[in-house]
Amino acid sequence: MGQVVNQKENAAAALKHSSPPRLPRGELFLAGKFLDVYFPDPRGDFIEQAASAASLLGLSVIGVDLNEERSRSLLREGRCDRMREYFTVGYINGPVMQAIQQHGFRQAMACFKKDRQALNSIISGVLKDFRETCRLAGKNELSAIALTDDIAGNKGLLLSPGDFTDIVLPCYRQVAEVIKSNDLYAFFHSDGDIRAIIEPLIGAGYDCIHPVDAQAGLDLYNLKKAFGNKVSFMGHIDIINWDEGQIAQEARHAEDMFKEGGLILGSTCGLSMETISDRLCALYPQWEETRQGR
């Protein structure tokens, strides 16, 4: 029989670079429709559905969308018991994403130059939101909170370096302080090329960066060489653009290179009806059995 691994301790060991029993695998984003189709019992109970997905796919780390009222309600009611066996990461949108949601992309970008009052209001709301949600997450024994803020594209940051340093980074730093004050790990998510801000994120207190986006020029092994044990990474496998052979090869290579920790292996894009395919079996061998059962 294989070694029985405590999933939470396994992920924590990887984040601490302290030689986890095995390289943890995880997904931050699990779309609701994906869960309804492939993990429908009990339908509508996304905590149970997400836990079933984690069990069947062999995940140590699993994300929960805390932007949604239904998940907030479960936190308030203390009904996240089923997630406690996993290293559960609740994620909340940051100031850039919230500005875009409220004002649209162009006006949101203009806010960083011209409408600091509106921007400060958004940042104040973000910080208030994180304080309450992190308190509830700690009571529900979640393991981490991720600040999700798509602040970059494939060619680099959407903001100027000055605007990032003067406006956004102080907010990120305060968010990390709130997360850590509730004894939670701090994760950061952005798509795109964020290489220019990894060092500031480490300085702000973030433990893990998601995802390692190869399409934006991020190379997992160069990142490991550049940052060593100062931070961990999550993602790496491009289940959309890589074929099965490359996925399997990269998974084996990552497991060999990160035996001491520093990586939570998973997809770069999350699992949704748009991203699943036969290639997913190369990352999660149990996937074929799950899919055939539906």
C-alpha positions as CSV (number, residue, x, y, z in Angstrom):
1,M,0.0,0.0,0.0
2,G,1.1,3.5,-0.7
3,Q,2.0,6.0,2.1
4,V,-1.0,7.7,3.6
5,V,-0.3,11.4,3.4
6,N,-1.9,14.2,5.4
7,Q,-2.9,16.6,2.7
8,K,-2.7,19.8,4.8
9,E,0.6,18.9,6.3
10,N,2.0,17.8,2.9
11,A,1.1,21.2,1.3
12,A,2.4,23.1,4.3
13,A,5.7,21.2,4.1
14,A,6.0,22.2,0.4
15,L,5.4,25.9,1.2
16,K,8.1,25.7,3.9
17,H,10.5,24.0,1.6
18,S,10.9,21.2,4.1
19,S,10.8,18.1,1.9
20,P,7.1,17.1,1.7
21,P,6.3,13.4,1.6
22,R,5.3,14.0,-2.1
23,L,4.9,17.0,-4.3
24,P,1.4,18.3,-3.6
25,R,-1.0,18.9,-6.5
26,G,-3.7,21.6,-6.3
27,E,-6.1,23.7,-8.2
28,L,-7.1,27.2,-7.2
29,F,-10.0,27.6,-9.6
30,L,-12.8,25.0,-9.9
31,A,-15.7,26.3,-12.0
32,G,-19.2,25.7,-10.6
33,K,-20.5,24.2,-13.9
34,F,-17.5,21.8,-14.0
35,L,-18.4,20.6,-10.5
36,D,-22.1,20.3,-11.3
37,V,-21.3,18.1,-14.3
38,Y,-18.6,15.9,-13.0
39,F,-19.1,16.0,-9.2
40,P,-22.9,16.6,-8.9
41,D,-23.6,14.8,-5.6
42,P,-25.0,16.6,-3.7
43,R,-25.9,19.1,-6.4
44,G,-25.6,22.7,-5.3
45,D,-23.4,21.9,-2.3
46,F,-20.1,23.2,-3.7
47,I,-18.2,22.4,-0.5
48,E,-19.0,18.7,-0.8
49,Q,-18.5,18.9,-4.6
50,A,-15.1,20.5,-4.3
51,A,-14.0,18.0,-1.6
52,S,-15.1,15.2,-3.9
53,A,-13.1,16.6,-6.7
54,A,-10.0,16.9,-4.5
55,S,-10.4,13.3,-3.3
56,L,-10.9,11.8,-6.8
57,L,-8.2,13.9,-8.5
58,G,-5.6,13.4,-5.7
59,L,-5.4,17.1,-4.7
60,S,-3.8,18.4,-1.5
61,V,-4.7,22.0,-2.3
62,I,-8.1,23.3,-3.4
63,G,-9.5,26.8,-3.8
64,V,-12.8,28.2,-2.8
65,D,-14.3,31.4,-4.3
66,L,-14.9,33.8,-1.4
67,N,-16.2,36.5,-3.7
68,E,-19.5,34.5,-3.9
69,E,-22.2,35.1,-1.3
70,R,-23.0,31.3,-1.0
71,S,-19.4,30.6,0.1
72,R,-19.5,33.6,2.5
73,S,-22.7,32.3,4.0
74,L,-21.1,28.9,4.6
75,L,-18.2,30.6,6.3
76,R,-20.5,32.6,8.6
77,E,-22.4,29.4,9.5
78,G,-19.2,27.5,10.1
79,R,-20.2,24.8,7.6
80,C,-16.9,24.1,5.9
81,D,-16.1,20.9,7.8
82,R,-15.6,18.8,4.7
83,M,-12.7,21.1,3.5
84,R,-10.7,20.7,6.7
85,E,-8.8,17.6,5.5
86,Y,-7.4,19.6,2.6
87,F,-5.2,22.7,2.4
88,T,-8.0,25.0,1.4
89,V,-7.3,28.4,-0.1
90,G,-10.1,31.0,-0.1
91,Y,-9.6,33.6,-2.8
92,I,-10.8,37.2,-2.9
93,N,-10.5,39.8,-5.7
94,G,-8.1,42.6,-5.2
95,P,-8.2,46.3,-6.0
96,V,-7.4,46.1,-9.7
97,M,-10.0,43.5,-10.5
98,Q,-12.6,45.2,-8.3
99,A,-11.9,48.5,-10.1
100,I,-12.4,46.8,-13.5
101,Q,-15.6,45.1,-12.3
102,Q,-17.0,48.4,-11.1
103,H,-15.9,50.8,-13.8
104,G,-14.8,48.7,-16.9
105,F,-11.2,48.3,-18.0
106,R,-10.4,51.7,-19.5
107,Q,-12.0,53.8,-16.8
108,A,-10.4,51.6,-14.1
109,M,-7.0,52.2,-15.6
110,A,-7.8,55.9,-15.7
111,C,-8.6,55.8,-12.0
112,F,-5.0,55.1,-11.2
113,K,-4.0,58.3,-12.9
114,K,-6.9,60.7,-12.3
115,D,-9.5,59.6,-9.8
116,R,-7.6,58.7,-6.7
117,Q,-10.8,59.3,-4.6
118,A,-12.6,56.4,-6.3
119,L,-9.5,54.3,-6.2
120,N,-9.0,54.9,-2.4
121,S,-12.7,54.0,-1.9
122,I,-12.1,50.6,-3.7
123,I,-8.9,49.9,-1.7
124,S,-10.7,50.7,1.6
125,G,-13.5,48.3,0.7
126,V,-10.9,45.6,-0.2
127,L,-9.2,45.9,3.1
128,K,-12.5,45.8,5.1
129,D,-13.5,42.8,3.1
130,F,-10.3,40.9,3.8
131,R,-10.4,41.7,7.5
132,E,-13.9,40.1,7.9
133,T,-13.3,37.2,5.5
134,C,-9.9,36.3,7.0
135,R,-11.4,36.2,10.5
136,L,-14.1,33.8,9.3
137,A,-11.6,31.7,7.3
138,G,-9.5,31.2,10.4
139,K,-12.5,30.1,12.4
140,N,-13.4,27.6,9.6
141,E,-9.8,26.2,9.6
142,L,-9.0,27.2,6.1
143,S,-5.3,27.2,5.5
144,A,-4.7,30.2,3.2
145,I,-6.2,33.2,1.5
146,A,-5.3,34.2,-2.0
147,L,-5.4,37.8,-3.2
148,T,-6.6,37.4,-6.9
149,D,-5.7,40.5,-8.9
150,D,-5.1,40.2,-12.7
151,I,-2.6,43.0,-12.8
152,A,-0.6,41.9,-15.8
153,G,-0.8,40.8,-19.4
154,N,1.6,38.7,-21.4
155,K,3.8,41.8,-22.0
156,G,4.0,42.9,-18.4
157,L,2.1,45.0,-15.9
158,L,-1.1,46.8,-16.8
159,L,0.0,49.7,-14.6
160,S,3.2,51.8,-14.6
161,P,5.9,50.7,-12.1
162,G,5.3,53.9,-10.2
163,D,1.6,53.4,-9.9
164,F,2.1,49.8,-8.7
165,T,4.7,50.9,-6.1
166,D,2.8,54.0,-4.9
167,I,-0.8,52.7,-5.0
168,V,-1.2,49.0,-5.3
169,L,1.7,47.6,-3.4
170,P,0.8,49.3,-0.1
171,C,-2.7,47.7,-0.4
172,Y,-1.1,44.3,-1.2
173,R,1.1,44.6,1.9
174,Q,-1.8,45.4,4.2
175,V,-3.8,42.5,2.8
176,A,-0.8,40.2,3.5
177,E,-0.6,41.5,7.0
178,V,-4.3,40.8,7.6
179,I,-4.0,37.3,6.2
180,K,-1.0,36.5,8.4
181,S,-2.6,38.0,11.5
182,N,-5.2,35.3,11.2
183,D,-2.5,32.5,11.0
184,L,-3.2,31.9,7.3
185,Y,-0.8,31.5,4.5
186,A,-0.8,34.4,1.9
187,F,-1.2,33.5,-1.8
188,F,-1.1,35.9,-4.7
189,H,-2.7,35.3,-8.1
190,S,-2.4,37.2,-11.4
191,D,-2.3,36.0,-14.9
192,G,0.4,37.4,-17.2
193,D,4.0,38.3,-16.8
194,I,4.5,39.4,-13.2
195,R,8.2,38.8,-12.9
196,A,8.8,42.4,-12.2
197,I,6.7,42.3,-9.0
198,I,7.7,38.9,-7.5
199,E,10.4,40.4,-5.3
200,P,8.1,43.1,-3.9
201,L,5.4,40.5,-3.3
202,I,7.9,38.4,-1.3
203,G,8.8,41.5,0.7
204,A,5.1,42.2,1.3
205,G,4.8,38.8,2.9
206,Y,3.3,36.5,0.3
207,D,4.2,32.8,0.6
208,C,3.0,31.5,-2.8
209,I,2.6,32.9,-6.3
210,H,0.0,31.5,-8.7
211,P,0.2,30.6,-11.6
212,V,3.5,29.9,-13.3
213,D,2.2,31.2,-16.7
214,A,4.5,29.8,-19.4
215,Q,2.5,31.6,-22.1
216,A,3.5,34.9,-20.5
217,G,7.2,34.0,-20.4
218,L,7.5,32.6,-16.8
219,D,9.7,29.6,-16.6
220,L,9.4,27.5,-13.4
221,Y,13.0,26.5,-13.2
222,N,14.4,30.0,-13.8
223,L,12.0,31.2,-11.0
224,K,13.4,28.5,-8.7
225,K,17.0,29.6,-9.6
226,A,16.1,33.3,-9.0
227,F,14.2,33.1,-5.8
228,G,15.3,29.9,-4.1
229,N,13.5,29.2,-0.9
230,K,12.1,32.8,-0.5
231,V,8.7,31.9,-2.0
232,S,6.8,29.0,-3.4
233,F,4.9,28.7,-6.7
234,M,1.7,27.0,-7.8
235,G,0.6,25.9,-11.3
236,H,3.0,25.2,-14.2
237,I,1.0,22.7,-16.3
238,D,-0.6,24.2,-19.4
239,I,-3.4,21.8,-20.1
240,I,-4.6,23.9,-23.0
241,N,-1.5,24.3,-25.2
242,W,0.7,21.3,-24.1
243,D,0.1,17.8,-25.5
244,E,-0.2,14.7,-23.2
245,G,3.5,13.9,-23.6
246,Q,4.7,17.3,-22.6
247,I,2.3,17.4,-19.7
248,A,3.5,14.1,-18.3
249,Q,7.1,15.0,-18.9
250,E,6.8,18.3,-17.2
251,A,5.0,16.8,-14.2
252,R,7.8,14.2,-13.7
253,H,10.5,16.9,-14.1
254,A,8.8,19.2,-11.6
255,E,8.5,16.4,-9.1
256,D,12.2,15.6,-9.4
257,M,13.3,19.2,-9.2
258,F,11.1,20.2,-6.3
259,K,11.6,17.3,-3.9
260,E,12.5,19.8,-1.2
261,G,9.3,21.8,-1.7
262,G,8.5,25.1,-3.2
263,L,5.9,24.0,-5.7
264,I,2.2,23.0,-5.7
265,L,1.8,21.4,-9.1
266,G,-1.4,21.9,-11.0
267,S,-2.8,23.6,-14.1
268,T,-2.1,27.2,-14.9
269,C,-5.8,28.0,-15.8
270,G,-8.0,26.0,-13.4
271,L,-10.6,23.3,-14.2
272,S,-13.7,24.4,-16.2
273,M,-15.8,23.1,-19.0
274,E,-13.6,25.1,-21.3
275,T,-10.3,23.7,-20.2
276,I,-10.9,20.0,-19.6
277,S,-9.9,17.5,-22.3
278,D,-8.2,14.1,-22.7
279,R,-4.9,15.8,-21.9
280,L,-6.0,16.2,-18.3
281,C,-5.4,12.5,-17.7
282,A,-1.6,13.2,-18.1
283,L,-1.8,15.4,-15.0
284,Y,-4.5,13.6,-13.1
285,P,-4.6,9.9,-14.1
286,Q,-7.9,9.4,-12.2
287,W,-9.6,11.9,-14.5
288,E,-10.6,9.3,-17.2
289,E,-12.4,7.2,-14.6
290,T,-14.2,10.2,-13.3
291,R,-15.2,11.4,-16.8
292,Q,-16.4,8.0,-17.9
293,G,-18.7,7.8,-14.9
294,R,-20.6,10.9,-16.1
